[in-house]
Amino acid sequence: MTLEPCPAARPKLPEDPAPTRTVRLANHAFPMAWRAGLWAPPDLRAETLIAAARRRTGLEDFGDPELPDRLARLTEALREEAGLTPLGAVMSHGGLQRALEQRLRAEAMLAADSAIERRPVAPPIVVLGPMRSGTTRVQRLLACDPRFVHTRLFETLTPCPDRPAAARRRSARALQWSLDRLNPAIRAIHPGEVDDAEEELGAMELALGGAQIEAQRPIPSWARWLETSDQSHVYRWLKRWMQLTGHVRGDDPAKPWILKTPHYLQDLPALIDVFPDARLVFTRRDPRRIVASAASLAWAYVRVQSRAADKTWCGREWLRKTAHRQDRATAFRAAHTDVPQIDIDFTAMNADWRGQMQRLYAFLDMELTPAALRRMEAYTARAARRHLARPHAYALAEFGLTDDEVTARLSA
């Protein structure tokens, strides 16, 4: 398999990319253990990962005959481009192994009960906008209304519902604890507790799709492939995952799902093909703030796992990614004016979130009830306390960018 060349894949290396003492210790300890023969180094080859997943689960069917080819493309990018540290190799291997095993288990659950895939899916409300433009706030406010359903953080960290929810919550808390030890900055940038509304990226990863994989390591050829290839398979899988998750939870299938991730911007044709009756909620924010905040979040992830990127690379990549998504969304919206859609401005939400939510409910042709509003007010108070406790600071200059070049590229 030949990957497209990407000159940006090997930028200048930072002197010390490790953010915490825990990361530095791990990067020292893992090679020592491998040399001592205590365990083998992670094997990032598609065939090895697939064989291990099948052996560990006793299951064979991934439900997608093209998944092995996509995995081979991804693992080659991880080996050749990502510049993984020892810890990065362990985390990448563990994440893919876990995703493959969960996909096998989820497919087995779907195969065991054919009625699950006949379960109705109400027209979803899809919150989408550039990364760091306020999509989380809109989704979590809507999630306060019990007339909707949504993905919870523990469900995106453990997407296969083959264990009781309490066990999955414990696993999610343990994973959060581990990530806090590796880099506490991540939760300051994107805070969340296990039952908070969250993106579907964990579910999409079971189809080797979504931005979660590329946001954590510099793998430009994989990112470009996701941007230029048909990703309909990811959205077909997402719908099946929603049916399975709703079935296990016992949700009322008439309740609309609140979907949310900035990644949807680049895949709107595929998303609408699978969810033709979706209603779209676009968020907007000053592009300079968007890019600086997105680069900051990407750097918080990348520096834990890779030596092949620095802050300047993160700035350039997430300016390019933000522009690509904006261009794709702009073209889609111009060509699909029949799709119900509304814009929510970040600054307007800061000034009067109640008024903006009233606008949104009017768009949905629903009443914003006093009970839902009280829940939203309680959520907003909690979120404000989190922000004050762990504020997120960032600036474009940190990432080698200027106001002028970001504004020129994203002024639309």
Secondary structure, 3 states (H helix, E strand, C coil): CCCCCCHHHCCCCCCCCCCCHHHHHHHHHHHHHHHCCCCCCCCCCHHHHHHHHHHHHCCCCCCCCCHHHHHHHHHHHHHHCCCECHHHHHHHHHHHHHHHHHHHHHHHHHHHCHHHHHCCCCCCEEEECCCCCCHHHHHHHHCCCCCCEECEHHHHHCCCCCCCHHHHHHHHHHHHHHHHHHCCHHHHHCCCCCCCECCCHHHHHCCCCCCHHHHHCCCHHHHHHHHHCCCHHHHHHHHHHHHHHHHHHCCCCCCCEEEECHHHHHHHHHHHHHCCCCEEEEEECCHHHHHHHHHHHHHHHHHHHECCCCHHHHHHHHHHHHHHHHHHHHHHHHHCCCCCEEEEEHHHHHHCHHHHHHHHHHHCCCCCCHHHHHHHHHHHHHHHHHHHHCCCCCCHHHHCCCHHHHHHHHCC
